[in-house]
Amino acid sequence: MEKKKKILVGYATRYGSTKGVAEIIGNQLSELGYDVKISGLMEKIDLSDIDAAFIGSPLHLGKWLPEAREFVQSRKSELNRVPVIAFTTGITIAEPNEHNLLKAKFAIDEISQYIIPFESGFFAGRISRDLLNESDLQLVKMAKIQDGNYIDPEKIKDWVIKTCNNLKEERDKQKHL
Ligand SMILES: Cc1cc2nc3c(=O)[nH]c(=O)nc-3n(C[C@H](O)[C@H](O)[C@H](O)COP(=O)(O)O)c2cc1C
């Protein structure tokens, strides 16, 4: 029997929702038969024997969190050995019009100097002013970001299934070259 492929799901988070999205992704990958490790990007992470990595962050003022940017920068040579799939959460993605999606994609353009994602997923996140620290609260008020929980597990799971099919197709193509 073929050995299970190992996939890392690494996330950055401030208030837990991107961790939740990482868990939905990880659980779906396990259901599809992969050997999955879900890990915060601040933890010690071994990338030596993975076959693919899903790496994600929430948007903060249009960018990935500093620790997520730092992770892809400092680990780029290890990450570039395998397909990397980026996932991004943001409150603006709850309204996925062209303008909001283009803005979210800028965050991926910025990290593309280190890794070129095989695919990028953009998912609506969650925000609750009650949980925010003082400086984030001020920023959120200034940016007129409203509270809400827009996480859509089914959408995330469908994206994981589609992404894994694309990964398999790509692998088969490479084998035939
Ligand atoms: C300080 C701050 C800035 C944010 N900036 C953006 C932004 O630029 N674009 C966006 O779509 N969402 C923005 N958000 C919303 C978060 O991306 C969203 O709530 C996300 O789900 C939070 O993830 P977390 O719970 O893992 O920290 C911001 C939230 C905070 C607190």
The ligand as a Gaussian input file, in Angstrom:
#p B3LYP/6-31G(d) Opt

LIG

0 1
 C       -6.533000      45.124000      13.265000
 C       -7.324000      44.382000      12.246000
 C       -7.167000      44.663000      10.891000
 C       -7.882000      43.963000       9.931000
 N       -7.688000      44.269000       8.609000
 C       -8.413000      43.594000       7.669000
 C       -8.226000      43.878000       6.285000
 O       -7.401000      44.679000       5.879000
 N       -8.994000      43.206000       5.388000
 C       -9.921000      42.267000       5.786000
 O      -10.598000      41.698000       4.934000
 N      -10.097000      41.954000       7.090000
 C       -9.363000      42.592000       8.032000
 N       -9.507000      42.266000       9.358000
 C      -10.410000      41.157000       9.718000
 C       -9.655000      39.848000       9.965000
 O       -8.858000      39.491000       8.853000
 C      -10.686000      38.741000      10.220000
 O      -11.475000      39.104000      11.306000
 C      -10.018000      37.389000      10.479000
 O      -11.016000      36.387000      10.458000
 C       -9.300000      37.386000      11.820000
 O       -8.558000      36.211000      11.958000
 P       -8.106000      35.654000      13.383000
 O       -9.363000      35.441000      14.200000
 O       -7.447000      34.364000      13.029000
 O       -7.165000      36.633000      14.002000
 C       -8.801000      42.948000      10.332000
 C       -8.942000      42.648000      11.690000
 C       -8.209000      43.345000      12.648000
 C       -8.394000      43.003000      14.089000

